[in-house]
Amino acid sequence: MVKGYRPGTLQEALELLAQETCTVMAGGTDLMVQRARGFSLRPKLDRPLVFIEQLKELKQIYKKDETLHIGPCVTLTDLLGHPHIPEIFKQMIGRMASPPTRNMATLGGNICNASPAGDTLPWFYAMNAKVKLQSSAAERTVPIDAFISGPKKTILGNNEILADIIIPDETFEINMYRKLGQRKGMSLTKASFLGLAMITGSTVTDIRIALGSVAPRIVRSPEIERTLKGKSINDIRSSAGEISQRYQPLITPIDDARSTAKYRKEASLNLIRHFLENMQP
Ligand SMILES: Cc1cc2nc3c(=O)[nH]c(=O)nc-3n(C[C@H](O)[C@H](O)[C@H](O)COP(=O)(O)OP(=O)(O)OC[C@H]3O[C@@H](n4cnc5c(N)ncnc54)[C@H](O)[C@@H]3O)c2cc1C
């Protein structure tokens, strides 16, 4: 039988992690599946659990100094109903799992799981989000792409909790999200695409493209984006095919139970092209 701690405050949770090597559990929707041993058997949990989903400090959503802060224990359902959450992100969340799972699953869990198929991640990459990691002795804030160090890998220490998600409070005129799966709901992602852009007159002043499930990490290229900023919409539309091909070397999917590498690659390049060809202010 594994031990479980249910701290009353974030500080208590951090002190527990400073004293003993434990596993942090938020909604448990990833953890319990990953540690499952088969029907009717208890999951294999080799370390004491520290439950954090009840911690009020980790459940806040607020805006401050032009940034949006989202607590890691905010559930996917909470996000769908909150006025500070941009519609495009709600659209992405709405395509995840099913209502019962969304009631349990937290944003922090999706980030810490660090799967290239994690459906919230393209938005955090596109928005240049940062995460605050806290231990009982210190805290550090790092960009999302530095936090996730590889597929299913993060730089989170054993004594740390992801304590805040910090997103520049920016909105985009053009927003496009597509999740390719077997069906609309309860489906694992074969490939996902997020495109955001700002237009002034007929000039593209900002553009961000992020793709999930098509490489070991979320694909985003600030270099390609830089070459598109300042161009006219018409120029971008007419060279959409050539621009999408520049993403070719970055898209390195695998064959797995959900899809083939060939389909994922072709579909991703088509989605990039579709976004660029159809940008409308
Ligand atoms: C039926 C089903 C359908 C699903 N569908 C989707 C889907 O469509 N798209 C998708 O992306 N995912 C999906 N998932 C996966 C999962 O629901 C999400 O990744 C969810 O957001 C995980 O959150 P959680 O709170 O349950 O994480 P947990 O399982 O509690 O934790 C996941 C990992 O993160 C760590 N962790 C969690 N919070 C913190 C924190 N604040 N600080 C430090 N470490 C932390 C845990 O130690 C663990 O390693 C699905 C899962 C199920 C069971």
The ligand as an ORCA input file, in Angstrom:
! r2SCAN-3c Opt
* xyz 0 1
  C      -9.721      9.042    -21.222
  C      -8.598     10.036    -21.358
  C      -8.619     10.914    -22.442
  C      -7.582     11.855    -22.584
  N      -7.609     12.711    -23.664
  C      -6.619     13.608    -23.831
  C      -6.621     14.496    -24.954
  O      -7.539     14.507    -25.789
  N      -5.557     15.344    -25.096
  C      -4.524     15.379    -24.198
  O      -3.602     16.172    -24.366
  N      -4.511     14.567    -23.113
  C      -5.523     13.681    -22.912
  N      -5.495     12.838    -21.818
  C      -4.367     12.901    -20.886
  C      -4.626     13.704    -19.587
  O      -5.991     13.740    -19.255
  C      -4.098     15.135    -19.659
  O      -2.742     15.146    -19.989
  C      -4.310     15.887    -18.324
  O      -4.233     17.274    -18.541
  C      -3.336     15.464    -17.230
  O      -3.638     16.188    -16.057
  P      -3.738     15.492    -14.626
  O      -4.049     16.554    -13.648
  O      -4.675     14.337    -14.662
  O      -2.247     14.969    -14.467
  P      -1.677     13.846    -13.475
  O      -1.989     12.501    -14.026
  O      -2.061     14.124    -12.074
  O      -0.123     14.155    -13.636
  C       0.569     13.979    -14.862
  C       2.073     14.175    -14.588
  O       2.339     15.522    -14.235
  C       2.896     15.612    -12.904
  N       2.267     16.813    -12.318
  C       0.963     17.173    -12.412
  N       0.781     18.415    -11.920
  C       1.998     18.844    -11.480
  C       2.458     20.062    -10.882
  N       1.661     21.132    -10.690
  N       3.755     20.153    -10.545
  C       4.596     19.107    -10.778
  N       4.225     17.952    -11.378
  C       2.939     17.818    -11.728
  C       2.573     14.298    -12.234
  O       3.544     13.951    -11.275
  C       2.602     13.347    -13.431
  O       3.932     13.002    -13.742
  C      -6.515     11.905    -21.645
  C      -6.521     10.998    -20.538
  C      -7.553     10.091    -20.404
  C      -7.520      9.149    -19.233
*
